[in-house]
Amino acid sequence: MRALFQDILRMDDIKGVVVFGQDGAVLFHEFLQASGTDLKNLTRLARVPELSKAREVEFLYEHDRLYLRRLSGGLIIVWMGVFAPMAMVRLSCDVLIPTLEKSLSSKGWLRFLKKS
């Protein structure tokens, strides 16, 4: 799965990507820098019911930004700095989401994850 997110992970000021399944389980995560990020906190964020109504959400903090993108079978969270190219992140998500949703909805999605 890392290959799918390669374009996003190579961008300037990107700190990491997390993909959650429909049940809230972490399917993939990659952080580019050591941090105190706790996946439990991101899991709680992924389960907020109000977020399931939105296609995409952006949280802007003092030094960080979170971009959440809803999938038919889960959620993508891109963690980045404030200087990350947001338009490129959105475009990259638009490009990879059909492939990701197809693989998550198929019976063999576990094989797809093991290739990463």
SVG drawing of the C-alpha trace seen along z (x, -y; Angstrom):
<svg xmlns="http://www.w3.org/2000/svg" viewBox="-24 -29 36 42">
<polyline fill="none" stroke="black" stroke-width="0.4" points="0.0,0.0 3.0,-2.3 3.4,-2.4 -0.1,-4.0 0.9,-6.8 4.4,-7.3 3.5,-10.6 2.0,-12.1 4.8,-10.9 7.4,-12.5 5.9,-15.9 7.4,-18.7 6.3,-19.1 4.3,-15.8 4.6,-14.1 2.6,-10.9 -0.4,-9.0 -2.9,-6.8 -5.7,-4.7 -8.6,-3.4 -11.0,-0.6 -14.7,-0.9 -14.6,0.6 -11.9,-1.9 -9.0,0.5 -5.7,-0.9 -5.0,0.6 -1.8,-1.3 0.3,-4.0 3.5,-5.6 5.1,-8.5 8.2,-10.2 9.5,-11.6 9.6,-10.4 6.8,-12.0 4.6,-11.5 1.7,-10.7 -0.6,-8.1 -2.7,-6.1 -5.3,-5.8 -6.0,-9.5 -6.3,-9.3 -8.6,-6.3 -10.9,-8.3 -10.9,-11.1 -11.8,-8.6 -14.8,-7.5 -16.4,-10.9 -19.9,-10.5 -20.1,-14.0 -17.0,-13.4 -18.8,-10.5 -21.1,-13.1 -18.3,-15.1 -16.4,-14.1 -13.2,-15.9 -12.2,-17.9 -9.2,-20.0 -8.0,-20.9 -5.4,-23.7 -3.3,-24.0 -0.5,-26.3 2.3,-24.1 0.3,-21.2 -2.5,-20.4 -4.7,-17.3 -6.5,-16.4 -9.2,-13.8 -10.7,-12.2 -13.7,-9.8 -13.6,-6.5 -16.6,-4.3 -14.8,-1.8 -12.8,-3.9 -10.8,-7.1 -7.5,-8.6 -5.7,-11.0 -2.8,-13.0 -0.7,-14.7 1.4,-17.6 2.9,-20.9 1.3,-24.2 3.5,-24.7 2.6,-21.4 1.1,-21.8 -2.6,-21.2 -3.8,-21.3 -1.3,-18.5 -2.4,-16.4 -6.1,-16.7 -5.2,-15.8 -3.1,-12.8 -6.0,-11.6 -8.4,-12.0 -6.1,-9.9 -5.5,-7.1 -8.9,-6.7 -10.5,-4.7 -7.7,-2.2 -7.7,-2.1 -11.5,-1.7 -11.5,1.1 -8.8,3.0 -10.6,2.5 -13.9,3.7 -12.5,6.8 -12.2,10.1 -8.4,10.1 -7.6,6.8 -5.5,8.5 -3.2,9.7 -2.9,6.2 -1.9,4.9 0.7,7.6 2.6,6.5 3.5,3.1"/>
</svg>
